[in-house]
Amino acid sequence: MNRTSRHPMRRILLAAVMLVALVGVFVVRLVDLQVVRAAELSEEAQGRRSTTVTVYGARGDVVDANGIVLADSVMRYDIAVSPKNAAAGPIVREEPDPADPAETTRVDVPLEQSAAELGAVLGLTGEQVQAIITQALAENPESDFAYVAKLVDTATYEKVKELDIPWVVPWEHPSRSYPNGAVAGNLLGFVRDDDGEPLAGVELSEDECLAGENGELSYLHSLEDWVQIPGTETIHTQARDGGTLHLAIDSDLQWMVQRIAEAQVQAVGADWATVTVMEAKTGRLLAVADVPTVDPNDPAATAEGDRGSRSFTAPFEPGSTFKAITAASVIDAGKADALSQIVAPYRYLPPNGANINDSFSHGDERLTLTGVLIESSNTGMSQFGERLSDQERYDRLLAFGLGERTEVGFPGEEPGDLHGGPEEWDNQTKYATMFGQGLTTTAVQLASAYQAIANGGVRMPVRLVDGCGDETVPLPSGTRVVSETAADQTSQMLERVYLEGWLADEWEIPGYRVAAKTGTAQVPDGNGGYLSGYLVSVSGFAPADDPEFVVSVSIMNPVKMNSSAASAPVFQQVMSQVLKKYRTVPSGAPAPELPATW
């Protein structure tokens, strides 16, 4: 006989209650997960599966006056790993089945093998790769990111990708490259490899133009193998590339000038040399060569003292090249002209007690101002220079751009030293500053002063940068330093120096009228004394009848030829190259005759 439960409803009700309770638990849990704690849990999951990375903004290019790239950004790659995923266990690969090559089989690849494969590509041992992973996990057991290598090239990047190790991820990282090597390296400067921080040259001074802005993005990845999930990328900050910096420099001319200067430095056993080429009518720098110079691709290979530009950073006593500035100032003040006469003794003892002498012994010479420049007479120039007050001369030196940094604003640029000005000039300095001693200038400052004379007495701001991006900086009008008459007479006198001076055969440039002056000077040691060697120089411009280019040469301590004869061939070769390159029209008439004596 069948037995029927005496309390079927009770059991049904009990089951229903239990079911409702169970459902209630799930509902409560669901509400907790999807409503109450939804944001918290979503953020936690996002954190475990999300990776935030930097998107690098490329640094802008540096180009020369013709658009030739001197510095650019090339793509390099940083190789990173996920330490926690690397240590989670072996990775699985599909490999040919040894029993049937037509088929594949899944094999486990342990960390030791993966690390060794990665290390072999990156130039590391497997143990070194594992040590990076171990150290990262020791610092943070949940470490999801550690660098194994930075700034590897594209070929290495491709080999890393071919390994197909899921916990290895390469990141793009723009890096700096200088395609022309050491050409204009002294001007370009360089950046730090690991973070692109500008350290020297226009890379530093023009960083506002060149610097890009990094961005940031994040994406979700799988928990198992750290593979990016497609479509999950989110850009938080957009990266921005830097602007293109346009230099006035002509890289072809720069290369040639560096070669000429380097050859002469070796030939005469000099310590270093600088050569500046400037447009006479604009003040634009077409070439600024320093020897030795730096290859920005490997600055560490160059001695620290040779990594900058001495043309801007190494002031020196200009010596007799400075006499042209004194002559122009005296003429402009109406105190003399090219034919004014004096008697120049070997030694001149002015009333204030100073003691001035020429570089070689001679009897009294009856010289015009032109003759003073040709003979490079200190005693003669002192007699003309004293016709101006100290304050008048000082003010004119400032107007020529001396004693102050140029408009270029080059890193480490020195202003030169006018010996503090008239208030600090002693009796000897008062006269020494008339013929280029007792004060210092830089090579670029001296070129700028000659530019003013060549440009009819109007000094143009020195210009190394023409613009950034699509913006071109307009040329300013310039500042008149001396009258056109004073500039023209000084130019004509410098032509006679070129034609009649002791180096006339060394620097001849057929077909062109040239105005130039030599100098030989001691170099301050920074401690109130002088270095043992001399700095020999030449500054001048051509064609003198319609000046287009200024060239200034300085050579430090040419032990095999310790005179201006060491610098004259460089001036001749560089000026010849400049006139030829720019197809300058030859001079149509000879230089004016000016008597040197009376």
NORMO-V605245 format. One record per residue. N is the residue number from 1. RES is the residue in one letter. SS is DSSP state (A for helix, B for strand, O for the rest). PHI is phi in radians with two decimals (999 if undefined). PSI is psi in whole degrees, 0 to 359 (NA if undefined). Layout:
N | RES | SS | PHI | PSI
N | RES | SS | PHI | PSI
This chain:
1 | M | O | 999 | 132
2 | N | O | -1.23 | 139
3 | R | O | -1.83 | 126
4 | T | O | -1.81 | 140
5 | S | O | -1.05 | 137
6 | R | O | -1.39 | 344
7 | H | O | -2.33 | 60
8 | P | A | -1.13 | 322
9 | M | A | -1.15 | 324
10 | R | A | -1.08 | 317
11 | R | A | -1.18 | 322
12 | I | A | -1.11 | 315
13 | L | A | -1.09 | 319
14 | L | A | -1.09 | 316
15 | A | A | -1.11 | 321
16 | A | A | -1.13 | 317
17 | V | A | -1.06 | 316
18 | M | A | -1.11 | 320
19 | L | A | -1.13 | 316
20 | V | A | -1.07 | 318
21 | A | A | -1.07 | 316
22 | L | A | -1.10 | 314
23 | V | A | -1.07 | 321
24 | G | A | -1.05 | 319
25 | V | A | -1.04 | 315
26 | F | A | -1.13 | 320
27 | V | A | -1.11 | 313
28 | V | A | -1.02 | 315
29 | R | A | -1.09 | 319
30 | L | A | -1.13 | 316
31 | V | A | -1.08 | 319
32 | D | A | -1.07 | 316
33 | L | A | -1.30 | 317
34 | Q | A | -1.67 | 346
35 | V | A | -2.11 | 296
36 | V | A | -1.09 | 309
37 | R | O | -1.87 | 17
38 | A | A | -1.02 | 310
39 | A | A | -1.11 | 317
40 | E | A | -1.09 | 312
41 | L | A | -1.19 | 323
42 | S | A | -1.10 | 319
43 | E | A | -1.15 | 321
44 | E | A | -1.14 | 316
45 | A | A | -1.14 | 319
46 | Q | A | -1.07 | 318
47 | G | A | -1.10 | 323
48 | R | A | -1.30 | 331
49 | R | A | -1.89 | 355
50 | S | B | -1.81 | 142
51 | T | B | -2.19 | 131
52 | T | B | -1.85 | 130
53 | V | B | -2.29 | 157
54 | T | B | -1.49 | 134
55 | V | B | -1.83 | 116
56 | Y | O | -1.40 | 133
57 | G | O | -1.47 | 127
58 | A | O | -1.18 | 141
59 | R | O | -1.26 | 143
60 | G | O | -1.18 | 158
61 | D | O | -1.33 | 156
62 | V | B | -1.98 | 125
63 | V | B | -2.16 | 158
64 | D | O | -1.51 | 188
65 | A | O | -1.12 | 340
66 | N | O | -1.82 | 10
67 | G | O | 1.49 | 5
68 | I | O | -1.28 | 131
69 | V | B | -1.31 | 124
70 | L | B | -1.81 | 334
71 | A | B | -2.60 | 135
72 | D | B | -2.56 | 175
73 | S | B | -1.83 | 128
74 | V | B | -1.99 | 152
75 | M | B | -1.40 | 124
76 | R | B | -2.11 | 176
77 | Y | B | -2.40 | 138
78 | D | B | -1.69 | 133
79 | I | B | -1.79 | 118
80 | A | B | -2.08 | 161
81 | V | B | -2.31 | 160
82 | S | O | -1.77 | 101
83 | P | A | -0.98 | 317
84 | K | A | -1.17 | 325
85 | N | A | -1.34 | 327
86 | A | A | -1.11 | 324
87 | A | O | -1.54 | 357
88 | A | O | -1.27 | 341
89 | G | O | 2.59 | 175
90 | P | O | -1.15 | 154
91 | I | B | -1.60 | 160
92 | V | B | -1.93 | 131
93 | R | B | -2.17 | 150
94 | E | B | -1.58 | 119
95 | E | B | -2.25 | 158
96 | P | B | -0.98 | 138
97 | D | B | -1.31 | 120
98 | P | O | -0.99 | 329
99 | A | O | -1.36 | 334
100 | D | B | -2.62 | 95
101 | P | B | -0.99 | 338
102 | A | B | -1.29 | 343
103 | E | B | -1.90 | 166
104 | T | B | -2.07 | 159
105 | T | B | -2.37 | 150
106 | R | B | -1.52 | 130
107 | V | B | -2.23 | 148
108 | D | B | -1.52 | 132
109 | V | B | -1.97 | 111
110 | P | O | -1.23 | 163
111 | L | A | -0.99 | 321
112 | E | A | -1.00 | 317
113 | Q | A | -1.23 | 315
114 | S | A | -1.07 | 317
115 | A | A | -1.11 | 321
116 | A | A | -1.15 | 320
117 | E | A | -1.12 | 315
118 | L | A | -1.15 | 317
119 | G | A | -1.07 | 322
120 | A | A | -1.08 | 324
121 | V | A | -1.29 | 324
122 | L | A | -1.64 | 1
123 | G | O | 1.38 | 26
124 | L | O | -2.09 | 165
125 | T | O | -1.54 | 161
126 | G | A | -1.05 | 325
127 | E | A | -1.14 | 323
128 | Q | A | -1.16 | 320
129 | V | A | -1.11 | 315
130 | Q | A | -1.11 | 325
131 | A | A | -1.12 | 322
132 | I | A | -1.10 | 317
133 | I | A | -1.14 | 314
134 | T | A | -1.09 | 317
135 | Q | A | -1.12 | 319
136 | A | A | -1.10 | 320
137 | L | A | -1.26 | 330
138 | A | A | -1.15 | 324
139 | E | A | -1.37 | 328
140 | N | O | -2.69 | 107
141 | P | O | -1.02 | 340
142 | E | O | -1.79 | 19
143 | S | O | -0.98 | 128
144 | D | O | -2.02 | 3
145 | F | O | -2.72 | 130
146 | A | B | -2.73 | 139
147 | Y | B | -1.39 | 139
148 | V | B | -1.86 | 325
149 | A | B | -2.70 | 152
150 | K | B | -2.20 | 149
151 | L | B | 0.99 | 44
152 | V | B | -1.42 | 156
153 | D | O | -1.42 | 177
154 | T | A | -1.13 | 322
155 | A | A | -1.08 | 317
156 | T | A | -1.16 | 320
157 | Y | A | -1.00 | 316
158 | E | A | -1.13 | 322
159 | K | A | -1.17 | 323
160 | V | A | -1.10 | 317
161 | K | A | -1.08 | 322
162 | E | A | -1.12 | 335
163 | L | A | -1.15 | 331
164 | D | O | 0.96 | 48
165 | I | O | -1.63 | 115
166 | P | O | -1.11 | 334
167 | W | O | -1.61 | 13
168 | V | B | -1.96 | 126
169 | V | B | -2.33 | 123
170 | P | B | -1.52 | 144
171 | W | B | -2.10 | 138
172 | E | B | -1.16 | 141
173 | H | B | -2.60 | 97
174 | P | B | -0.99 | 139
175 | S | B | -2.30 | 167
176 | R | B | -1.62 | 140
177 | S | B | -2.39 | 145
178 | Y | O | -2.15 | 94
179 | P | O | -1.04 | 332
180 | N | O | -1.72 | 14
181 | G | O | 1.05 | 236
182 | A | O | -1.41 | 357
183 | V | O | -1.14 | 117
184 | A | O | 1.10 | 20
185 | G | A | -1.04 | 326
186 | N | A | -1.11 | 332
187 | L | A | -1.59 | 321
188 | L | A | -1.14 | 319
189 | G | O | 1.34 | 204
190 | F | O | -2.82 | 170
191 | V | B | -2.14 | 163
192 | R | O | -1.33 | 136
193 | D | O | -1.08 | 313
194 | D | O | -1.26 | 326
195 | D | O | -2.21 | 3
196 | G | O | 1.27 | 14
197 | E | O | -1.16 | 124
198 | P | B | -1.21 | 138
199 | L | O | -2.11 | 340
200 | A | O | -2.79 | 168
201 | G | A | 1.05 | 202
202 | V | A | -1.19 | 340
203 | E | A | -0.99 | 324
204 | L | A | -1.52 | 309
205 | S | A | -1.20 | 332
206 | E | O | -1.92 | 29
207 | D | A | -1.08 | 329
208 | E | A | -1.06 | 326
209 | C | A | -1.37 | 315
210 | L | A | -1.40 | 329
211 | A | O | -1.16 | 133
212 | G | O | -1.57 | 175
213 | E | B | -2.07 | 125
214 | N | O | -1.27 | 149
215 | G | B | -1.96 | 187
216 | E | B | -2.59 | 138
217 | L | B | -2.43 | 162
218 | S | B | -2.35 | 160
219 | Y | B | -2.64 | 163
220 | L | B | -1.67 | 147
221 | H | B | -2.34 | 160
222 | S | O | -1.21 | 149
223 | L | O | -1.32 | 333
224 | E | O | -1.37 | 313
225 | D | O | -2.21 | 8
226 | W | O | 1.16 | 20
227 | V | O | -1.42 | 135
228 | Q | B | -1.11 | 136
229 | I | O | -1.53 | 120
230 | P | O | -1.01 | 142
231 | G | O | 1.43 | 5
232 | T | O | -1.81 | 5
233 | E | O | -1.25 | 134
234 | T | B | -2.25 | 124
235 | I | B | -1.57 | 120
236 | H | B | -1.59 | 318
237 | T | B | -2.37 | 127
238 | Q | O | -1.33 | 132
239 | A | O | -1.29 | 152
240 | R | B | -2.32 | 129
241 | D | O | -1.35 | 153
242 | G | O | -1.31 | 172
243 | G | O | -1.52 | 164
244 | T | O | -1.51 | 126
245 | L | B | -1.65 | 122
246 | H | B | -1.76 | 117
247 | L | B | -1.64 | 156
248 | A | O | -1.36 | 346
249 | I | O | -1.10 | 139
250 | D | O | -1.73 | 111
251 | S | A | -1.13 | 325
252 | D | A | -1.12 | 315
253 | L | A | -1.15 | 318
254 | Q | A | -0.99 | 316
255 | W | A | -1.07 | 314
256 | M | A | -1.14 | 317
257 | V | A | -1.12 | 319
258 | Q | A | -1.08 | 319
259 | R | A | -1.10 | 315
260 | I | A | -1.09 | 314
261 | A | A | -1.14 | 318
262 | E | A | -1.11 | 319
263 | A | A | -1.10 | 320
264 | Q | A | -1.28 | 324
265 | V | A | -1.02 | 317
266 | Q | A | -1.21 | 321
267 | A | A | -1.15 | 323
268 | V | A | -1.84 | 4
269 | G | O | 1.15 | 37
270 | A | O | -1.45 | 162
271 | D | O | -1.34 | 316
272 | W | B | -2.86 | 171
273 | A | B | -2.61 | 154
274 | T | B | -2.30 | 145
275 | V | B | -2.39 | 126
276 | T | B | -2.04 | 132
277 | V | B | -2.09 | 123
278 | M | B | -2.28 | 143
279 | E | B | -1.25 | 127
280 | A | O | -1.19 | 328
281 | K | O | -1.61 | 348
282 | T | O | -2.17 | 338
283 | G | O | 1.41 | 5
284 | R | B | -1.29 | 137
285 | L | B | -1.52 | 114
286 | L | B | -1.53 | 334
287 | A | B | -2.76 | 139
288 | V | B | -2.41 | 99
289 | A | B | -1.78 | 136
290 | D | B | -2.20 | 131
291 | V | B | -2.23 | 125
292 | P | O | -1.19 | 162
293 | T | O | -2.30 | 178
294 | V | O | -1.97 | 144
295 | D | O | -1.64 | 111
296 | P | A | -1.09 | 344
297 | N | A | -1.22 | 337
298 | D | A | -2.60 | 68
299 | P | A | -1.07 | 332
300 | A | A | -1.13 | 341
301 | A | A | -1.34 | 351
302 | T | O | -1.93 | 140
303 | A | O | -0.98 | 143
304 | E | A | -0.97 | 322
305 | G | A | -1.20 | 347
306 | D | A | -1.84 | 9
307 | R | O | -1.55 | 349
308 | G | O | -1.81 | 206
309 | S | O | -2.18 | 105
310 | R | A | -1.10 | 339
311 | S | A | -1.01 | 331
312 | F | A | -1.84 | 333
313 | T | A | -1.94 | 355
314 | A | O | -2.07 | 88
315 | P | O | -1.22 | 150
316 | F | B | -2.60 | 162
317 | E | O | -1.31 | 120
318 | P | O | -1.27 | 340
319 | G | A | 1.21 | 215
320 | S | A | -1.22 | 343
321 | T | A | -1.04 | 337
322 | F | A | -1.29 | 342
323 | K | A | -1.10 | 332
324 | A | A | -1.12 | 326
325 | I | A | -1.21 | 318
326 | T | A | -1.11 | 317
327 | A | A | -1.07 | 314
328 | A | A | -1.08 | 322
329 | S | A | -1.17 | 318
330 | V | A | -1.16 | 317
331 | I | A | -1.13 | 317
332 | D | A | -1.07 | 326
333 | A | O | -1.39 | 358
334 | G | O | 1.33 | 18
335 | K | O | -1.64 | 353
336 | A | O | -2.97 | 172
337 | D | O | -2.48 | 185
338 | A | O | -1.09 | 337
339 | L | O | -1.83 | 3
340 | S | O | -1.04 | 147
341 | Q | B | -2.03 | 144
342 | I | B | -2.56 | 170
343 | V | B | -1.91 | 121
344 | A | B | -1.83 | 107
345 | P | O | -1.43 | 172
346 | Y | O | -1.14 | 319
347 | R | B | -2.16 | 135
348 | Y | B | -2.10 | 128
349 | L | O | -2.05 | 90
350 | P | O | -1.17 | 165
351 | P | O | -1.06 | 337
352 | N | O | -1.40 | 358
353 | G | O | 1.73 | 0
354 | A | O | -1.20 | 161
355 | N | O | -2.30 | 107
356 | I | B | -2.01 | 137
357 | N | B | -2.46 | 160
358 | D | O | -1.48 | 173
359 | S | O | -1.35 | 347
360 | F | O | -2.50 | 154
361 | S | O | -1.30 | 138
362 | H | O | -2.81 | 164
363 | G | O | -1.40 | 181
364 | D | O | -1.08 | 136
365 | E | B | -2.11 | 133
366 | R | B | -1.59 | 100
367 | L | B | -2.06 | 145
368 | T | B | -1.45 | 173
369 | L | A | -1.06 | 325
370 | T | A | -1.07 | 315
371 | G | A | -1.12 | 326
372 | V | A | -1.05 | 318
373 | L | A | -1.22 | 320
374 | I | A | -1.11 | 315
375 | E | A | -1.45 | 351
376 | S | O | 0.94 | 50
377 | S | O | -1.46 | 120
378 | N | A | -1.19 | 319
379 | T | A | -1.21 | 323
380 | G | A | -1.17 | 314
381 | M | A | -1.15 | 328
382 | S | A | -1.11 | 322
383 | Q | A | -1.22 | 328
384 | F | A | -1.37 | 319
385 | G | A | -1.13 | 328
386 | E | O | -1.25 | 354
387 | R | O | -1.29 | 347
388 | L | O | -1.83 | 147
389 | S | O | -1.23 | 160
390 | D | A | -1.02 | 319
391 | Q | A | -1.16 | 321
392 | E | A | -1.07 | 314
393 | R | A | -1.13 | 318
394 | Y | A | -1.08 | 315
395 | D | A | -1.07 | 323
396 | R | A | -1.25 | 325
397 | L | A | -1.08 | 318
398 | L | A | -1.09 | 319
399 | A | A | -1.11 | 328
400 | F | O | -1.30 | 358
401 | G | O | 1.57 | 15
402 | L | O | -1.63 | 154
403 | G | O | 1.39 | 1
404 | E | O | -2.43 | 150
405 | R | O | -1.09 | 149
406 | T | O | -1.26 | 174
407 | E | O | -1.24 | 349
408 | V | O | -1.15 | 320
409 | G | O | 1.20 | 39
410 | F | O | -1.22 | 140
411 | P | O | -0.98 | 131
412 | G | O | 1.34 | 7
413 | E | O | -1.08 | 137
414 | E | O | -1.74 | 147
415 | P | O | -1.46 | 351
416 | G | O | 1.35 | 174
417 | D | B | -2.43 | 116
418 | L | O | -1.59 | 28
419 | H | O | 1.05 | 35
420 | G | O | 1.43 | 346
421 | G | O | 1.75 | 172
422 | P | A | -0.93 | 325
423 | E | A | -1.11 | 335
424 | E | A | -1.86 | 0
425 | W | O | -1.33 | 125
426 | D | O | -1.44 | 181
427 | N | A | -1.05 | 322
428 | Q | A | -1.30 | 318
429 | T | A | -1.13 | 325
430 | K | A | -0.87 | 318
431 | Y | A | -1.55 | 323
432 | A | A | -1.03 | 325
433 | T | O | -1.22 | 350
434 | M | O | -1.35 | 333
435 | F | O | -2.15 | 29
436 | G | O | 1.54 | 19
437 | Q | O | -2.14 | 160
438 | G | O | 1.37 | 6
439 | L | O | -2.60 | 166
440 | T | B | -2.31 | 151
441 | T | B | -2.38 | 167
442 | T | O | -1.71 | 166
443 | A | A | -1.06 | 320
444 | V | A | -1.22 | 322
445 | Q | A | -1.07 | 317
446 | L | A | -1.13 | 318
447 | A | A | -1.06 | 322
448 | S | A | -1.14 | 321
449 | A | A | -1.12 | 318
450 | Y | A | -1.19 | 329
451 | Q | A | -1.06 | 319
452 | A | A | -1.09 | 318
453 | I | A | -1.15 | 317
454 | A | A | -1.15 | 331
455 | N | O | -1.67 | 33
456 | G | O | 1.21 | 24
457 | G | O | 1.64 | 3
458 | V | B | -1.83 | 118
459 | R | B | -1.54 | 128
460 | M | O | -1.70 | 144
461 | P | O | -1.00 | 138
462 | V | O | -1.16 | 135
463 | R | B | -2.31 | 121
464 | L | O | -1.89 | 329
465 | V | B | -1.94 | 128
466 | D | B | -1.57 | 336
467 | G | B | 2.93 | 175
468 | C | B | -2.20 | 129
469 | G | O | 1.09 | 229
470 | D | O | -1.54 | 358
471 | E | B | -1.62 | 121
472 | T | B | -1.83 | 128
473 | V | O | -1.29 | 122
474 | P | O | -1.18 | 150
475 | L | O | -1.29 | 132
476 | P | O | -1.31 | 174
477 | S | O | -1.43 | 342
478 | G | O | 1.52 | 174
479 | T | B | -2.24 | 129
480 | R | B | -1.28 | 128
481 | V | O | -1.79 | 313
482 | V | O | -2.36 | 167
483 | S | O | -1.19 | 160
484 | E | A | -1.08 | 324
485 | T | A | -1.09 | 314
486 | A | A | -1.10 | 319
487 | A | A | -1.15 | 317
488 | D | A | -1.15 | 317
489 | Q | A | -1.13 | 320
490 | T | A | -1.11 | 319
491 | S | A | -1.08 | 316
492 | Q | A | -1.11 | 322
493 | M | A | -1.14 | 320
494 | L | A | -1.17 | 332
495 | E | A | -1.14 | 321
496 | R | A | -1.17 | 327
497 | V | A | -1.07 | 316
498 | Y | A | -1.10 | 321
499 | L | A | -1.48 | 329
500 | E | A | -2.03 | 350
501 | G | O | -1.20 | 171
502 | W | O | -1.19 | 347
503 | L | O | -1.85 | 18
504 | A | O | -0.95 | 322
505 | D | O | -1.39 | 343
506 | E | O | -1.51 | 337
507 | W | O | -2.21 | 20
508 | E | O | -1.12 | 134
509 | I | O | -2.16 | 97
510 | P | O | -0.99 | 139
511 | G | O | 1.62 | 350
512 | Y | O | -2.25 | 142
513 | R | O | -1.45 | 134
514 | V | B | -2.27 | 140
515 | A | B | -2.01 | 126
516 | A | B | -2.74 | 159
517 | K | B | -2.55 | 141
518 | T | B | -1.69 | 167
519 | G | B | -2.70 | 145
520 | T | B | -2.34 | 122
521 | A | B | -2.49 | 155
522 | Q | B | -1.36 | 157
523 | V | B | -2.01 | 124
524 | P | B | -1.06 | 144
525 | D | O | -1.64 | 1
526 | G | O | 1.52 | 355
527 | N | O | -2.14 | 24
528 | G | O | 1.57 | 358
529 | G | O | -2.08 | 198
530 | Y | B | -2.26 | 150
531 | L | B | -1.23 | 165
532 | S | B | -1.28 | 329
533 | G | B | -1.56 | 171
534 | Y | B | -1.93 | 155
535 | L | B | -1.86 | 121
536 | V | B | -1.87 | 143
537 | S | B | -2.58 | 163
538 | V | B | -2.49 | 135
539 | S | B | -2.30 | 141
540 | G | B | -3.05 | 181
541 | F | B | -2.58 | 163
542 | A | B | -2.78 | 160
543 | P | O | -1.15 | 139
544 | A | O | -1.15 | 335
545 | D | O | -1.37 | 342
546 | D | O | -2.71 | 77
547 | P | O | -1.02 | 132
548 | E | O | -2.05 | 325
549 | F | B | -2.39 | 140
550 | V | B | -1.93 | 135
551 | V | B | -2.22 | 130
552 | S | B | -2.24 | 128
553 | V | B | -2.12 | 134
554 | S | B | -2.33 | 132
555 | I | B | -2.25 | 126
556 | M | B | -1.67 | 123
557 | N | O | 0.96 | 60
558 | P | O | -1.37 | 89
559 | V | O | -1.11 | 335
560 | K | O | -1.55 | 353
561 | M | O | -2.80 | 76
562 | N | O | -1.48 | 61
563 | S | O | -2.72 | 176
564 | S | O | -1.13 | 347
565 | A | A | -1.09 | 339
566 | A | A | -1.29 | 329
567 | S | A | -1.61 | 337
568 | A | A | -1.01 | 315
569 | P | A | -1.08 | 326
570 | V | A | -1.16 | 315
571 | F | A | -1.02 | 314
572 | Q | A | -1.11 | 315
573 | Q | A | -1.20 | 317
574 | V | A | -1.17 | 312
575 | M | A | -1.09 | 322
576 | S | A | -1.07 | 317
577 | Q | A | -1.12 | 319
578 | V | A | -1.13 | 312
579 | L | A | -1.10 | 322
580 | K | A | -1.21 | 314
581 | K | A | -1.06 | 318
582 | Y | O | -1.67 | 13
583 | R | O | 0.87 | 50
584 | T | O | -1.26 | 133
585 | V | O | -1.15 | 130
586 | P | O | -1.07 | 161
587 | S | O | -1.21 | 144
588 | G | O | -1.72 | 349
589 | A | O | -2.53 | 154
590 | P | O | -1.26 | 164
591 | A | O | -1.18 | 147
592 | P | O | -1.07 | 145
593 | E | O | -1.42 | 127
594 | L | O | -2.30 | 124
595 | P | O | -1.21 | 140
596 | A | O | -1.60 | 337
597 | T | B | -2.26 | 171
598 | W | O | -2.50 | NA
